[in-house]
Amino acid sequence: MGKNLTSRAEDYSKWYNELVVKSDLAENSGVRGCMVIKPYGYAIWEKMQAQLDKMFKETGHENAYFPLFIPKSYLSKEASHVEGFAKECAVVTHYRLKNAEDGSGIVVDEEAKLEEELIVRPTSETIIWDTYRRWVQSYRDLPILVNQWANVVRWEMRTRLFLRTAEFLWQEGHTAHATRQEAVEEAELIMNLYAEFAEEHMAVPVIKGIKTESERFAGAEETYCIEALMQDGKALQAGTSHFLGQNFAKAFDVKFANKEGQQEHVWATSWGVSTRLMGALVMTHSDDNGLVLPPKLAPIQVVIVPIYKGLDQLDAISEKVEPLVKELRAKGISVKYDKRDTHKPGFKFNEYELKGVPVRLAVGPRDLENGTFEVARRDTLQKELVKAEDVVEKVESLMTEIQENIFNKALDYRKEHITTVDSYEEFKKVIEEKGGFVSAHWDGTTETEDKIKEETKATIRCIPLDAKQEDGKCMVSGKPSTQRVLFAKAY
């Protein structure tokens, strides 16, 4: 199975697009801007979903489901929210089709116009806060800690598989609280949860921070984020958590009687990660040979490939392999024993390398005689012979080793690609030639932020939460600044 992948050095964007398709993660669909997530890609998403869902529930959140359609009037109730999403909305205007009178096919029935247009949800704050008005009367009804697994639509003209599609899958949490402090703590809790998931399960190091005013979610008072760095030196926003203040509660009149019997508006958060994480996973770890998957998220953690001539040899190998498969599965390790007779071992080796399976075991007649397995790890491409009685222990240790190794490799790359600069000329040179995160002083104004974006295509990715107070001067305007922020070109 020839991979024929464009190398990252030659054309990173082309490499990414080819890899997503050739490794069977996803493909473009017959609907412009929308993708088909194939079974192998969806299996990774399911693992992400299962882990995140577990983490949400362990912190007291429950799942619910809300309508796909949002009345147009709902969207217009929160001014900055509608302004932020208006240009991305898909709108349903009619509810029926009919056959054309000239027999040319199906047309929209003009008489079946909706009294009020429906928006296909770009996000669900408005429909959910309209619902919460019915759920909340007293402080006893709070907090509401609800999450939804859903699809959303944001009309995109230029799309890329997983990174930017018109329809994508995600989770969106929407919580209601009695106090400002509770809501802020919730938004920070989720940011930390996302960071833990990215680092512990995706093996993707992230920087936690807050967005600038111009980069905040539409309708939020504060947006917390985690930012990751891809191998081409571009940043990717991997998750956001928003403190919404009382904006949506006021827009939808969601009040509660406090302990003193007085009416107050509730405090809100919303937060989400999407199938964009799949793109982050591919771009952080993979190489010119294909995917490199962290064991915790790999659909197949171990593949066993028999090397044989004739059914007698295969039967002898299977007799040895099948108990091993059971033993590994009993340890919670997902295993595939690929004894297809339609493909040669070399084809299979290539296929599983391309698909990023963390560990490959190969066994042939000579291995049976010697009581060994050839063990190959995907992250380093190293191979070694391991005694049959030691294979389970070896595989278990590799699950941990590979997970840690690919995280550390990504962390080292990020450390090498955070550059501190003091002048705008140096900034422009680093952004253009080296890439990565650039740490620089900024005067806090939108005007300067816009100027930098217009001239360099770099944006402020975040104001890091661990940024030290440091007196300095804005690299552009020379005005005073008390801390550095992180800039980068981004997806």
C-alpha distance (Angstrom), angle and dihedral (degrees) to the residues before:
residue distance angle dihedral
M1 . . .
G2 3.79 . .
K3 3.79 112.5 .
N4 3.81 96.9 -161.7
L5 3.79 90.9 -176.0
T6 3.77 120.6 170.9
S7 3.81 106.5 -117.3
R8 3.80 120.6 -110.4
A9 3.79 91.0 -122.2
E10 3.80 92.0 53.2
D11 3.81 98.0 48.4
Y12 3.81 118.7 -15.9
S13 3.79 94.8 -171.0
K14 3.80 92.9 50.7
W15 3.82 90.6 45.4
Y16 3.81 89.8 54.6
N17 3.80 95.0 47.9
E18 3.80 92.9 47.2
L19 3.79 93.4 46.1
V20 3.82 94.9 51.6
V21 3.81 90.2 52.7
K22 3.83 100.1 38.3
S23 3.81 94.0 46.8
D24 3.81 89.5 54.5
L25 3.80 96.9 -116.5
A26 3.81 98.2 125.9
E27 3.78 146.2 -31.1
N28 3.77 138.7 -157.8
S29 3.79 115.2 -88.1
G30 3.78 135.9 -142.8
V31 3.81 87.6 -97.5
R32 3.78 110.8 81.0
G33 3.78 112.4 -112.8
C34 3.81 94.6 9.0
M35 3.79 127.5 105.1
V36 3.78 138.7 -148.5
I37 3.80 110.3 -132.1
K38 3.81 104.2 -148.1
P39 3.82 123.1 -141.5
Y40 3.83 94.7 -96.8
G41 3.81 91.8 49.7
Y42 3.79 92.3 43.5
A43 3.82 90.3 51.0
I44 3.81 88.6 60.5
W45 3.82 90.7 47.4
E46 3.82 89.7 49.8
K47 3.81 90.0 54.8
M48 3.80 90.4 49.5
Q49 3.78 90.3 47.0
A50 3.82 93.7 48.5
Q51 3.81 93.3 51.0
L52 3.80 95.1 44.9
D53 3.80 91.1 45.6
K54 3.81 89.8 52.8
M55 3.82 90.6 49.8
F56 3.82 92.1 48.6
K57 3.80 92.5 50.2
E58 3.80 92.3 46.7
T59 3.82 87.3 58.4
G60 3.80 93.0 51.6
H61 3.81 101.9 -94.7
E62 3.80 125.0 139.5
N63 3.79 131.0 -157.2
A64 3.80 124.1 -118.9
Y65 3.80 136.1 160.3
F66 3.79 130.0 -127.4
P67 3.83 131.9 -171.3
L68 3.78 123.4 -72.9
F69 3.81 90.3 -138.5
I70 3.79 125.8 68.7
P71 3.82 122.5 -166.6
K72 3.79 109.6 -117.0
S73 3.81 91.4 -124.4
Y74 3.83 90.5 61.1
L75 3.78 92.3 57.2
S76 3.79 92.3 52.4
K77 3.82 94.7 55.7
E78 3.82 95.4 82.7
A79 3.80 106.7 51.6
S80 3.81 102.2 -156.4
H81 3.82 90.8 41.8
V82 3.81 94.4 56.6
E83 3.79 90.8 43.2
G84 3.80 90.0 53.7
F85 3.80 95.3 51.0
A86 3.82 105.6 26.8
K87 3.80 95.2 98.6
E88 3.81 93.7 50.2
C89 3.82 100.5 49.8
A90 3.79 126.1 118.9
V91 3.82 108.5 -149.7
V92 3.82 129.8 -153.4
T93 3.81 110.5 -149.8
H94 3.84 104.7 163.9
Y95 3.78 136.1 38.6
R96 3.79 104.1 -156.7
L97 3.82 144.8 47.0
K98 3.80 129.6 -154.2
N99 3.77 139.4 -172.2
A100 3.79 113.4 -90.5
E101 3.80 113.0 -109.7
D102 3.81 91.3 -127.2
G103 3.82 90.8 54.7
S104 3.81 93.3 -115.3
G105 3.81 94.0 130.4
I106 3.79 139.6 -89.7
V107 3.81 122.2 -18.5
V108 3.79 135.6 177.2
D109 3.79 112.2 -88.0
E110 3.82 101.4 -122.1
E111 3.80 90.4 -158.0
A112 3.80 91.2 59.2
K113 3.80 95.8 72.6
L114 3.81 116.1 149.0
E115 3.79 115.8 -116.5
E116 3.80 87.2 -132.3
E117 3.79 123.9 20.5
L118 3.79 117.6 -117.7
I119 3.80 123.2 -137.4
V120 3.82 118.3 -143.0
R121 3.80 99.2 -126.6
P122 3.80 115.1 -93.3
T123 3.83 85.4 177.4
S124 3.80 130.1 -17.9
E125 3.82 108.4 -123.8
T126 3.80 94.0 112.6
I127 3.82 100.1 48.0
I128 3.81 90.4 42.0
W129 3.80 95.3 49.6
D130 3.79 90.0 48.7
T131 3.83 85.8 54.9
Y132 3.80 94.3 46.0
R133 3.81 89.4 58.4
R134 3.81 86.3 70.1
W135 3.80 94.0 43.4
V136 3.80 99.7 50.6
Q137 3.80 125.6 67.9
S138 3.79 105.1 128.9
Y139 3.79 140.6 27.4
R140 3.82 84.4 -107.1
D141 3.83 88.7 69.8
L142 3.81 91.2 59.8
P143 2.92 142.8 130.7
I144 3.80 103.2 38.2
L145 3.80 108.5 -165.7
V146 3.80 107.0 -175.5
N147 3.80 132.8 160.9
Q148 3.80 128.9 -172.6
W149 3.82 128.3 -159.0
A150 3.79 105.7 -152.3
N151 3.78 150.5 128.7
V152 3.79 123.0 -100.2
V153 3.79 134.5 -168.2
R154 3.80 125.8 -137.8
W155 3.77 111.5 168.9
E156 3.79 108.9 -119.8
M157 3.79 126.6 -179.2
R158 3.81 97.4 -169.2
T159 3.79 110.6 45.3
R160 3.81 138.0 179.4
L161 3.79 125.6 -171.7
F162 3.82 110.6 -89.0
L163 3.81 94.2 -13.9
R164 3.80 99.1 70.5
T165 3.79 123.8 -0.6
A166 3.79 132.3 152.2
E167 3.80 90.3 -119.2
F168 3.79 123.0 31.3
L169 3.79 139.5 165.2
W170 3.77 122.7 -116.0
Q171 3.75 147.7 139.0
E172 3.78 121.2 -109.9
G173 3.77 122.6 -165.9
H174 3.81 120.0 -157.5
T175 3.78 119.3 -174.6
A176 3.80 135.6 179.6
H177 3.81 124.3 -155.5
A178 3.80 140.6 -176.7
T179 3.82 95.6 -131.2
R180 3.77 140.0 35.7
Q181 3.80 91.2 -123.7
E182 3.82 92.7 55.0
A183 3.80 91.4 51.6
V184 3.80 93.5 48.0
E185 3.82 90.1 48.6
E186 3.82 89.4 50.8
A187 3.81 92.5 51.8
E188 3.81 90.6 49.4
L189 3.83 92.2 45.3
I190 3.80 91.0 56.1
M191 3.80 93.4 46.0
N192 3.81 88.3 54.2
L193 3.81 90.8 45.9
Y194 3.81 90.7 52.8
A195 3.80 90.7 48.6
E196 3.80 91.1 50.6
F197 3.81 90.9 49.9
A198 3.81 93.0 48.1
E199 3.79 94.2 48.6
E200 3.81 102.2 34.8
H201 3.81 99.1 39.2
M202 3.81 108.2 18.9
A203 3.83 91.6 36.5
V204 3.81 87.0 -134.9
P205 3.82 115.5 139.0
V206 3.80 112.2 -138.6
I207 3.79 138.7 -171.9
K208 3.80 117.0 -132.7
G209 3.76 118.3 -142.8
I210 3.77 149.2 124.8
K211 3.79 127.9 -91.8
T212 3.77 124.9 -117.9
E213 3.80 117.5 -108.7
S214 3.81 93.2 -97.6
E215 3.82 92.5 49.7
R216 3.83 96.3 47.7
F217 3.77 123.6 115.6
A218 3.80 111.5 -90.7
G219 3.82 106.4 -91.5
A220 3.81 97.1 14.7
E221 3.79 128.1 123.4
E222 3.81 91.3 -157.3
T223 3.81 133.2 9.8
Y224 3.80 119.2 -157.6
C225 3.80 116.3 -162.5
I226 3.77 146.8 178.1
E227 3.81 116.0 -138.0
A228 3.80 124.8 -161.0
L229 3.81 130.3 -168.7
M230 3.80 120.9 -131.4
Q231 3.81 125.3 -148.2
D232 3.80 92.6 -101.4
G233 3.81 91.2 60.4
K234 3.80 95.2 -104.2
A235 3.80 122.3 126.4
L236 3.79 124.6 -126.2
Q237 3.79 124.6 -159.0
A238 3.79 101.3 -131.1
G239 3.80 100.5 -176.8
T240 3.80 142.8 -10.9
S241 3.78 135.9 -153.7
H242 3.80 119.9 -167.6
F243 3.78 132.7 -154.4
L244 3.81 101.1 -151.4
G245 3.81 98.1 -175.1
Q246 3.81 110.2 -154.5
N247 3.81 95.3 -47.4
F248 3.80 97.4 112.5
A249 3.79 93.9 36.4
K250 3.82 89.3 56.2
A251 3.80 93.0 43.9
F252 3.82 91.4 52.7
D253 3.80 97.6 30.4
V254 3.81 96.6 -118.7
K255 3.81 105.9 170.0
F256 3.78 136.1 162.0
A257 3.76 135.8 -163.1
N258 3.81 108.2 -115.0
K259 3.82 124.7 -145.4
E260 3.80 89.8 -83.3
G261 3.81 90.7 52.5
Q262 3.81 94.4 -109.4
Q263 3.81 121.7 136.7
E264 3.83 116.6 -114.7
H265 3.79 135.1 170.2
V266 3.80 113.6 -114.1
W267 3.80 124.7 -116.8
A268 3.78 120.2 -119.6
T269 3.79 147.3 -155.9
S270 3.78 135.3 -177.3
W271 3.79 129.2 -172.8
G272 3.78 140.9 170.8
V273 3.78 151.9 171.2
S274 3.78 124.8 -164.1
T275 3.80 145.6 -168.0
R276 3.82 83.6 -74.6
L277 3.82 83.0 89.2
M278 3.81 86.3 70.8
G279 3.80 88.7 61.4
A280 3.81 90.3 48.3
L281 3.80 90.5 51.4
V282 3.81 92.7 51.8
M283 3.80 96.3 44.4
T284 3.82 97.5 44.2
H285 3.80 99.7 53.2
S286 3.80 113.6 13.5
D287 3.81 125.7 103.9
D288 3.80 140.9 -163.8
N289 3.82 90.2 -75.7
G290 3.79 94.2 57.6
L291 3.78 140.2 -93.7
V292 3.78 122.8 -0.7
L293 3.80 107.9 -161.4
P294 3.80 127.7 -168.6
P295 3.83 108.1 -117.7
K296 3.82 91.8 -123.3
L297 3.82 91.2 63.8
A298 3.81 102.2 29.7
P299 3.84 112.4 116.7
I300 3.81 88.3 -147.8
Q301 3.80 112.4 32.2
V302 3.79 96.5 178.0
V303 3.79 129.9 22.7
I304 3.81 121.9 -167.4
V305 3.80 117.1 -154.8
P306 3.82 119.2 -168.2
I307 3.80 118.3 -148.4
Y308 3.79 110.1 -154.1
K309 3.78 149.4 140.0
G310 3.76 113.7 -140.5
L311 3.79 132.9 -2.7
D312 3.81 93.9 -82.9
Q313 3.80 91.3 64.0
L314 3.81 91.4 44.2
D315 3.82 90.9 51.5
A316 3.80 90.7 51.0
I317 3.82 91.6 48.9
S318 3.82 92.5 45.8
E319 3.79 90.4 52.5
K320 3.80 87.8 59.3
V321 3.81 97.2 38.5
E322 3.80 103.2 46.2
P323 3.85 95.7 65.0
L324 3.83 87.5 47.5
V325 3.81 90.7 53.3
K326 3.83 90.1 52.5
E327 3.79 92.1 47.6
L328 3.82 93.3 50.2
R329 3.80 92.1 46.8
A330 3.80 89.8 50.3
K331 3.80 86.1 58.5
G332 3.83 89.8 55.4
I333 3.82 94.7 -103.9
S334 3.80 117.6 137.4
V335 3.81 111.0 -130.3
K336 3.78 135.7 -175.5
Y337 3.80 120.4 -163.0
D338 3.79 103.8 -159.2
K339 3.79 107.6 -160.9
R340 3.82 95.8 152.7
D341 3.79 110.1 149.7
T342 3.81 91.6 -157.7
H343 3.80 95.2 75.8
K344 3.80 133.0 47.4
P345 3.83 122.1 -121.9
G346 3.82 91.6 -107.8
F347 3.79 90.7 57.1
K348 3.80 90.4 49.5
F349 3.82 92.9 48.5
N350 3.79 89.2 53.4
E351 3.80 93.0 45.5
Y352 3.80 95.6 52.5
E353 3.80 92.2 42.7
L354 3.81 88.4 53.8
K355 3.82 90.6 47.9
G356 3.79 92.5 50.4
V357 3.81 99.1 -121.4
P358 3.83 102.4 176.8
V359 3.82 98.9 -139.0
R360 3.81 131.7 25.5
L361 3.79 124.1 -168.0
A362 3.81 119.6 -163.9
V363 3.78 123.8 -169.6
G364 3.80 130.9 179.7
P365 3.84 137.6 165.9
R366 3.84 92.3 -79.5
D367 3.83 89.9 52.2
L368 3.80 89.0 52.5
E369 3.81 90.0 53.4
N370 3.79 92.6 47.2
G371 3.81 96.0 39.0
T372 3.81 93.4 -123.4
F373 3.80 143.0 123.9
E374 3.79 127.0 -151.6
V375 3.80 106.4 -125.2
A376 3.83 118.5 -160.7
R377 3.80 124.5 -176.9
R378 3.80 119.1 -150.8
D379 3.80 99.2 -146.4
T380 3.83 96.7 60.1
L381 3.84 99.5 15.4
Q382 3.83 87.7 -130.9
K383 3.81 119.6 151.0
E384 3.78 131.9 -160.9
L385 3.78 139.2 168.7
V386 3.79 113.5 -113.2
K387 3.80 127.7 -171.3
A388 3.79 112.7 -107.9
E389 3.80 92.3 -120.1
D390 3.81 90.6 54.9
V391 3.81 98.6 46.1
V392 3.81 98.2 93.9
E393 3.80 92.4 50.1
K394 3.82 90.3 45.6
V395 3.81 93.0 51.0
E396 3.81 91.6 47.7
S397 3.80 91.5 52.4
L398 3.82 91.3 46.4
M399 3.79 90.9 56.2
T400 3.80 88.6 62.3
E401 3.81 96.0 36.6
I402 3.80 95.1 51.7
Q403 3.81 93.0 45.6
E404 3.82 90.5 52.4
N405 3.80 95.0 41.3
I406 3.78 96.9 54.5
F407 3.81 90.9 45.4
N408 3.80 91.5 51.5
K409 3.79 91.6 46.2
A410 3.82 90.3 53.8
L411 3.81 90.9 44.5
D412 3.82 91.7 51.8
Y413 3.80 89.9 50.4
R414 3.80 90.7 51.9
K415 3.82 93.0 47.7
E416 3.80 89.2 53.0
H417 3.80 90.3 49.4
I418 3.80 102.5 51.7
T419 3.79 105.6 95.5
T420 3.80 125.5 -175.1
V421 3.81 114.9 -145.6
D422 3.80 135.3 174.4
S423 3.80 103.7 -171.3
Y424 3.79 130.0 61.7
E425 3.82 91.1 -132.3
E426 3.80 90.9 55.8
F427 3.81 89.4 45.3
K428 3.81 92.5 54.6
K429 3.79 91.9 47.8
V430 3.83 93.9 50.5
I431 3.82 93.3 45.5
E432 3.80 91.3 50.9
E433 3.80 101.4 38.9
K434 3.82 108.3 26.2
G435 3.79 106.1 19.4
G436 3.77 123.5 -169.5
F437 3.80 125.8 101.9
V438 3.79 117.5 -25.7
S439 3.81 117.6 -158.6
A440 3.79 112.0 -150.2
H441 3.79 143.7 147.7
W442 3.82 117.5 -97.3
D443 3.79 128.0 -173.1
G444 3.82 94.5 -131.8
T445 3.81 96.1 -113.9
T446 3.79 126.8 128.6
E447 3.81 89.1 -139.8
T448 3.80 92.7 62.6
E449 3.80 91.6 41.9
D450 3.83 90.6 53.0
K451 3.80 92.3 46.6
I452 3.81 91.8 53.7
K453 3.80 91.6 47.4
E454 3.79 92.7 48.5
E455 3.80 94.5 47.7
T456 3.82 100.9 39.1
K457 3.85 106.8 15.5
A458 3.83 86.6 -125.7
T459 3.80 119.9 130.0
I460 3.78 134.4 -165.7
R461 3.78 100.9 -96.1
C462 3.79 93.9 -170.8
I463 3.76 148.1 -35.0
P464 3.84 96.9 -113.3
L465 3.80 114.6 -123.3
D466 3.80 90.2 -138.0
A467 3.83 93.7 49.2
K468 3.80 111.1 135.4
Q469 3.76 121.0 -129.6
E470 3.79 104.6 -104.0
D471 3.78 125.7 166.7
G472 3.77 112.8 -131.5
K473 3.78 145.6 128.3
C474 3.78 128.8 -91.0
M475 3.80 107.7 -101.6
V476 3.82 90.7 -134.2
S477 3.80 108.2 35.0
G478 3.81 101.3 21.5
K479 3.83 90.0 -130.7
P480 3.82 118.9 141.7
S481 3.82 119.3 -81.1
T482 3.80 129.8 -176.1
Q483 3.80 100.7 -160.6
R484 3.78 143.6 16.0
V485 3.80 123.6 -108.1
L486 3.79 130.0 -158.0
F487 3.81 120.4 -108.6
A488 3.80 127.9 -174.0
K489 3.76 143.5 147.5
A490 3.77 105.7 -100.3
Y491 3.78 147.7 -165.9
